[in-house]
Amino acid sequence: MTPIRLLLVDDDPLVRAGLSFMMGGADDLEIVGEAADGGEVEELVDRTRPDVVLMDIRMPTVDGLAATERLRTREDAPQVVVLTTFHADEQVLRALRAGAAGFVLKDTPPAEIIDAVRRVAAGDPVLSPAVTRQLMAHAAGGSADTRRSAARTRVGSLNDREREVAVAVGRGGSNAEIAAALFMSVATVKTHVSRILARLGLNNRVQIALLVYDAGLLEEER
């Protein structure tokens, strides 16, 4: 099995050393590079071609938010998992909106960080609906009314079935769970998710969940 190629980005050399030690112990992970600042990331990505970037959110020169925004505009963008010390943080939310596939706390047990890398490499977000709500409630910069209006306009471009799937994604359902709930095949769910991403110009399921939350659709479904 081809190992998951991982790039570590953190300005603290001790954190990088600790991450490298624990991640390097997993047979299916390969550390292909390390960076001490977000400004080094794009060149390293070009050189090492990682599948996943484990990105510190706070760095002194170019922070993880800016680096994530730059990476996720690329056609061949790797998945990004943000490292942070806070559950509810405006920068984390902005990174997720920019296309990060999730976040993990720096004090997360090593096995869970490894699992997070595996999950995003497989296309699954690392973000529960409960954490999404917490982030939105505590770090939702800007006008809630403005966000809701803009989100509803975007969601309005979906057909009824796509909207149902989007709401199910917002509730944190896996493809199999959504298929069972909506009486469709897993392949059909995947097709709908792909169409939603393309139609709305989104990168991943986390962004679908955030848009659904912004639009207030989860509240309507209660």
C-alpha positions in Angstrom: 0.0 0.0 0.0 1.3 3.4 -0.9 1.9 5.4 2.3 0.2 8.7 2.9 2.7 11.5 2.2 2.7 14.1 5.0 4.1 17.6 5.4 4.6 19.0 8.9 4.3 22.8 9.3 5.0 24.4 12.8 7.3 27.2 13.9 8.2 25.3 17.1 11.1 22.8 16.4 10.1 20.7 19.5 6.5 20.4 18.2 7.8 19.3 14.8 10.1 16.8 16.3 7.3 15.3 18.5 5.0 15.1 15.5 7.6 13.6 13.3 8.4 11.0 16.0 4.8 9.9 16.5 3.7 10.1 12.9 6.8 8.4 11.6 5.9 5.3 13.7 2.8 4.6 11.6 3.5 2.2 8.7 1.1 3.9 6.4 2.5 7.4 6.8 5.6 9.0 5.3 7.0 12.3 6.5 8.1 14.0 3.3 9.1 17.4 4.7 9.0 19.9 7.5 8.5 23.7 7.4 8.9 26.3 10.2 6.7 29.0 8.5 3.8 29.2 6.2 5.9 31.0 3.6 7.9 27.8 3.0 4.9 25.7 2.3 4.2 26.2 -1.4 7.8 25.5 -2.4 7.9 22.4 -0.2 4.5 21.2 -1.6 5.9 21.6 -5.2 9.0 19.6 -4.2 7.6 16.8 -2.0 4.0 16.4 -3.3 2.3 15.6 0.0 -1.2 14.2 0.3 -1.8 15.9 3.6 -0.4 19.0 5.3 -0.5 19.2 9.1 -0.5 23.0 9.5 0.0 25.1 12.6 -2.5 28.0 12.6 -0.2 30.5 14.4 3.3 31.3 12.9 5.2 34.6 13.1 5.8 35.4 9.4 3.1 33.7 7.3 0.5 32.1 9.4 -1.3 28.8 8.7 -4.5 30.6 7.6 -2.7 32.5 4.8 -0.8 29.3 3.8 -4.0 27.3 3.7 -5.7 29.9 1.6 -2.9 29.8 -0.9 -2.7 26.1 -1.1 -6.4 25.5 -1.5 -6.5 27.7 -4.7 -4.3 25.2 -6.4 -5.7 22.5 -8.7 -3.5 19.9 -7.2 -4.0 21.1 -3.6 -3.2 18.6 -0.8 -5.6 18.2 2.1 -4.9 20.5 5.1 -5.5 19.7 8.7 -5.1 22.7 11.0 -3.2 22.4 14.3 -4.5 24.7 17.1 -4.7 25.2 20.8 -8.3 26.4 20.8 -11.6 24.7 20.0 -13.4 27.9 19.0 -11.1 30.3 17.1 -11.8 32.8 14.4 -8.6 31.7 12.5 -9.6 28.1 12.6 -13.1 28.9 11.2 -11.5 31.0 8.4 -9.1 28.2 7.6 -12.1 25.8 7.3 -13.9 28.2 5.0 -10.7 28.4 2.9 -10.8 24.7 2.4 -9.0 23.0 5.3 -10.5 19.5 5.8 -10.6 19.9 9.6 -8.6 20.6 12.7 -7.0 18.9 15.6 -5.9 20.3 19.0 -2.2 20.2 19.8 -2.9 18.2 23.0 -4.9 15.6 21.0 -3.7 12.0 21.7 -1.2 10.8 19.0 -3.4 8.0 17.8 -6.2 10.5 17.1 -4.0 12.8 15.2 -2.8 9.9 13.1 -6.4 8.8 12.5 -7.3 12.4 11.5 -4.5 12.3 8.8 -5.8 9.0 7.5 -9.4 10.2 7.4 -8.7 13.4 5.4 -6.4 11.5 3.0 -9.4 9.2 2.4 -11.7 12.2 1.8 -13.4 12.4 5.1 -13.5 15.7 7.1 -12.3 15.9 10.6 -15.0 18.0 12.0 -18.1 16.9 14.0 -21.4 18.9 13.7 -21.1 19.8 17.4 -17.7 21.4 16.8 -19.0 23.2 13.7 -21.8 24.7 15.8 -19.3 25.7 18.5 -17.1 27.4 16.0 -19.9 29.2 14.4 -21.3 30.4 17.7 -18.0 31.7 19.1 -16.0 32.9 16.1 -18.5 33.8 13.4 -17.0 37.2 12.4 -19.3 39.4 10.3 -23.0 39.9 10.2 -25.0 36.7 10.8 -27.9 38.1 8.7 -25.5 38.9 5.8 -24.0 35.4 6.0 -27.4 33.8 6.0 -28.7 35.8 3.1 -25.6 35.0 1.0 -25.6 31.3 2.0 -29.3 31.0 1.2 -28.7 32.5 -2.3 -26.0 29.9 -3.0 -28.0 27.0 -1.6 -30.9 28.1 -3.8 -28.9 27.0 -6.9 -29.3 23.3 -5.7 -32.2 21.1 -6.7 -34.3 19.5 -4.0 -32.3 16.2 -3.8 -29.0 18.0 -3.7 -30.3 20.2 -0.9 -31.3 17.1 1.1 -27.9 15.7 0.6 -26.2 19.0 1.6 -28.3 19.1 4.8 -27.3 15.5 5.6 -23.7 16.4 5.1 -24.1 19.3 7.4 -25.4 16.9 10.0 -22.2 15.0 9.8 -23.6 11.9 8.0 -21.2 9.6 6.1 -22.1 8.6 2.6 -23.5 5.3 3.8 -25.6 7.0 6.5 -27.0 9.5 4.0 -27.8 6.7 1.5 -29.8 4.8 4.1 -31.6 7.9 5.3 -32.5 9.2 1.9 -33.1 5.8 0.3 -30.4 6.0 -2.4 -27.2 4.1 -3.2 -23.9 5.2 -1.8 -22.7 5.8 -5.4 -25.6 8.2 -5.9 -24.8 10.1 -2.7 -21.2 10.5 -3.9 -22.4 11.8 -7.2 -24.7 14.3 -5.5 -21.8 15.5 -3.2 -19.5 15.9 -6.2 -22.2 18.0 -8.0 -22.8 20.1 -4.9 -19.1 20.8 -4.6 -18.8 21.7 -8.3 -22.0 23.8 -8.4 -21.2 25.8 -5.3 -17.4 26.1 -6.0 -16.5 24.4 -2.7 -13.5 22.2 -1.9 -14.8 19.6 0.5 -17.6 18.4 2.8 -16.6 20.7 5.6 -17.4 23.7 3.4 -20.8 22.2 2.5 -21.5 21.8 6.3 -20.5 25.4 7.0 -22.6 26.8 4.1 -25.6 24.7 5.3 -25.1 26.0 8.8 -24.8 29.6 7.6 -28.0 29.2 5.6 -29.9 28.1 8.7 -31.0 24.8 7.1 -30.1 22.7 10.1 -32.4 24.8 12.3 -35.2 24.3 9.8 -34.8 20.5 9.9 -35.2 20.2 13.6 
